[in-house]
């Protein structure tokens, strides 16, 4: 089976990592995946293609010269026809839109994975609206969480066309990292609380910063490290200065050595205001970290509060302070959360399990579309 995995990317984040891990795992079972990446003229970023090429996964770059580019649709259609692609699998609303139009023109099946719809600007909101309309034309849709499935159903998409497949991680990779941040950031013996993810408003980082002064009064040796990049960084840096946190808050930027980053942390925190099922939580669980996260999306379905992590309501600096203080005071609790988190993710969220579910869906969709493919032949 030859699959075109299609994405429009602004960096190497959760959806990009899922796509590459999926392609790697499917390759090991004998199925060829091509990673198709848009090069957007207004915001070019092909990091996911670079990562795929480093892993010897075939890639194709699709130029997108304007916000709406019919030529890009035509290029996808021609690539599909000329390279014997059996199925298109899209990730994210722009690739959904272009992929669905190209697949219908090429008359091959398409599966769209919906990760979330963080529409913070007018163009993104318009894309998300068009995505919801065109998704009804896809052969099948994958929701990465029950929360996303319910949103799709509210868009009047038939429940029969939706399957939930949770994101998976390479648990072995994240269990074998070597700590690097303590030395790089000169943190000495400090307790490191790490936040991993894009620096954008929906991630709720400002609430964690507002919780930090009270924590520092009680635990003077903590360090709060933000790993990732994004448009919110200047505002977060300004807030850290306003709260006089410069000696305790560090911005480590985008990293590719994530197993080593997780191995550097003592506590993982995710103060998001909205999520589906974030890959960072699964990675931190695989790394055996005690986790504090907002109870949003499907996080509560993978983490049992007090057993495999601690959950708080989103947007509350007071709750973040209370839960972090509890973790910092109680080493036995941290140890129990570590062990339970690792056991949970190993049993339910491995990349091999995710790939097997996708492969079963691919085969089902191809089987249902086979009469059309033979007719065209």
Residue pairs with C-beta under 8 A, 6 or more apart in sequence:
1 31
1 32
1 86
1 87
1 362
1 363
1 366
2 31
2 32
2 33
2 34
2 83
2 84
2 85
2 86
2 87
3 26
3 31
3 32
3 33
3 34
3 85
3 86
3 87
3 88
3 89
3 362
4 33
4 34
4 36
4 60
4 76
4 79
4 80
4 85
4 87
4 88
4 89
5 19
5 22
5 23
5 33
5 34
5 35
5 36
5 89
5 91
6 36
6 76
6 88
6 89
6 90
6 91
6 95
6 98
6 99
7 15
7 16
7 19
7 35
7 36
7 37
7 38
7 48
7 90
7 91
7 92
7 95
8 37
8 38
8 40
8 64
8 92
8 94
8 95
8 98
9 15
9 16
9 37
9 38
9 45
9 46
9 47
9 48
9 92
10 43
10 45
11 45
11 47
11 198
11 229
11 230
11 254
12 47
12 48
12 51
12 254
12 256
13 197
13 198
13 228
14 115
14 167
14 197
14 278
14 279
14 280
15 91
15 92
15 113
15 115
16 47
16 48
16 51
17 279
18 91
18 113
18 115
18 144
18 167
18 168
18 279
18 354
19 35
19 48
19 91
20 35
20 48
20 51
20 52
20 55
20 57
21 168
21 169
21 170
21 351
21 354
21 355
22 33
22 351
22 354
22 355
22 358
23 33
23 35
23 52
23 57
24 55
24 57
24 351
25 351
25 352
25 354
25 355
26 33
26 355
26 358
26 359
27 33
27 57
29 355
29 359
31 359
32 58
33 57
33 58
34 57
34 58
34 59
34 60
34 83
34 85
35 48
35 49
35 52
35 57
35 58
35 59
35 60
36 59
36 60
36 62
36 76
36 79
36 95
37 46
37 48
37 49
37 52
37 59
37 60
37 61
37 62
38 61
38 62
38 63
38 64
38 72
38 94
38 95
38 98
39 46
39 61
39 62
39 63
39 64
40 64
41 63
41 64
41 65
41 66
42 66
42 67
46 61
49 59
49 61
51 256
52 58
52 59
53 59
60 79
62 72
62 75
62 76
62 79
62 98
63 69
63 71
63 72
63 75
64 72
64 98
65 71
65 72
67 123
72 98
73 98
73 101
73 102
73 105
74 102
74 105
76 88
76 98
76 99
76 102
77 102
77 105
77 106
79 85
80 88
80 102
80 103
80 106
80 108
81 106
85 106
85 108
86 108
86 109
86 366
87 108
87 109
87 110
87 111
87 362
87 365
87 366
88 99
88 102
88 103
88 108
88 109
88 110
88 111
89 110
89 111
89 112
89 113
89 358
89 362
90 96
90 98
90 99
90 100
90 110
90 111
90 112
90 113
90 138
91 112
91 113
91 115
92 115
93 117
93 127
93 128
93 130
93 131
94 127
94 131
96 112
96 114
96 131
96 134
96 135
96 138
97 127
97 130
97 131
97 134
99 110
99 112
100 110
100 112
100 134
100 135
100 137
100 138
101 134
103 109
103 110
104 110
104 137
107 372
107 373
107 376
108 369
108 373
109 139
109 365
109 366
109 368
109 369
110 138
110 139
111 138
111 139
111 140
111 141
111 142
111 361
111 362
111 365
112 135
112 138
112 140
112 141
112 142
113 141
113 142
113 143
113 144
113 165
114 135
114 141
114 142
114 143
114 144
114 148
114 151
114 152
115 144
115 148
115 276
116 144
116 148
116 274
116 275
116 276
116 297
117 128
117 131
117 151
118 124
118 200
118 202
118 274
119 125
119 127
119 128
120 200
120 201
120 202
132 155
135 141
135 152
135 155
135 157
136 156
136 157
138 161
139 161
139 365
139 368
139 369
140 161
140 162
140 163
140 361
140 364
140 365
141 152
141 157
141 161
141 162
141 163
142 162
142 163
142 164
142 165
142 358
142 361
143 149
143 151
143 152
143 162
143 163
143 164
143 165
143 276
144 164
144 165
144 166
144 167
144 276
144 277
145 164
145 166
145 276
145 277
145 297
145 298
145 301
146 164
146 298
146 301
147 276
147 297
147 298
148 164
148 276
148 297
149 162
149 164
152 162
153 159
153 162
163 357
163 361
165 354
165 357
165 358
165 361
166 277
166 298
166 302
166 348
166 349
166 354
167 277
167 279
167 282
167 349
167 354
168 282
168 349
168 350
168 351
168 352
168 353
168 354
168 355
169 279
169 282
169 283
169 286
169 345
169 349
169 350
169 351
170 286
170 350
170 351
171 286
171 342
171 345
171 346
171 349
171 350
171 351
173 259
173 286
174 258
174 259
174 262
174 283
174 286
174 287
175 286
175 287
175 288
175 342
176 259
177 257
177 258
177 259
177 260
177 261
177 262
177 263
177 264
177 287
178 259
178 260
178 263
179 260
179 263
179 264
180 257
180 260
180 261
180 263
180 264
181 187
181 192
181 194
181 225
181 252
181 261
181 264
181 265
182 188
182 190
182 192
182 264
184 252
185 223
185 225
185 250
185 252
187 223
187 250
189 221
190 221
190 222
190 223
191 219
191 221
191 222
191 223
191 266
191 267
191 328
192 222
192 223
192 225
192 264
192 265
192 266
192 267
193 222
193 223
193 224
193 225
193 265
193 266
193 267
193 268
193 269
193 324
194 225
194 227
194 261
194 262
194 264
194 265
194 267
194 268
194 269
195 203
195 205
195 208
195 224
195 225
195 226
195 227
195 228
195 268
195 269
195 270
195 271
196 227
196 228
196 258
196 261
196 262
196 268
196 270
196 280
196 283
196 284
197 203
197 227
197 228
197 270
197 272
197 278
197 280
198 228
198 229
198 230
199 205
199 226
199 228
199 229
199 230
199 231
199 232
199 233
199 236
200 230
200 231
200 232
201 232
201 273
202 272
202 273
202 274
203 232
203 270
203 271
203 272
203 273
204 271
204 272
204 273
204 294
204 314
204 315
205 226
205 232
205 236
205 271
206 235
206 236
206 239
207 271
207 315
207 316
207 317
207 320
208 224
208 269
208 271
208 317
208 320
209 224
209 236
209 239
209 240
209 243
209 245
209 249
210 239
210 243
210 317
211 317
211 318
211 320
211 321
211 324
212 224
212 243
212 245
212 248
212 249
213 243
213 244
213 245
214 321
215 222
215 321
215 324
215 325
215 328
216 222
216 245
216 248
218 325
218 328
219 325
219 328
222 248
222 328
223 248
223 249
223 250
224 245
224 248
224 249
224 250
225 249
225 250
225 251
225 252
225 265
226 236
226 249
226 250
226 251
226 252
227 252
227 253
227 254
227 255
227 261
228 253
228 254
229 253
229 254
233 251
236 251
237 251
240 246
240 249
252 261
255 261
258 283
259 287
262 268
262 283
262 284
262 287
262 289
263 287
265 284
265 287
265 289
266 289
266 290
266 334
267 289
267 290
267 291
267 292
267 324
267 327
267 328
267 334
268 280
268 281
268 284
268 287
268 289
268 290
268 291
268 292
269 291
269 292
269 293
269 320
269 324
270 278
270 280
270 281
270 284
270 291
270 292
270 293
270 294
270 299
271 293
271 294
271 312
271 314
271 320
272 278
272 293
272 294
272 296
272 314
273 294
273 296
273 314
273 315
274 296
274 297
274 314
275 294
275 296
275 297
275 298
275 299
276 297
276 298
277 297
277 298
277 299
277 301
277 302
278 297
278 299
281 291
281 293
281 299
281 302
281 303
282 302
282 345
282 349
284 291
284 341
285 291
285 302
285 303
285 308
285 309
285 341
285 342
285 344
285 345
285 349
286 342
286 345
286 346
287 342
288 338
288 339
288 341
288 342
289 338
289 341
290 309
290 310
290 327
290 333
290 334
290 337
290 338
290 341
291 303
291 308
291 309
291 310
291 337
291 341
292 309
292 310
292 311
292 312
292 320
292 323
292 324
292 327
293 299
293 303
293 309
293 310
293 311
293 312
294 311
294 312
294 313
294 314
294 315
295 305
295 311
295 312
295 313
295 314
296 314
299 311
300 311
302 308
302 344
302 345
302 348
302 349
303 309
303 311
303 341
303 344
304 340
305 311
307 336
307 337
307 340
308 337
308 340
308 341
308 343
308 344
309 337
309 341
310 323
310 326
310 327
310 337
312 319
312 320
312 322
312 323
313 319
326 333
327 333
327 334
327 337
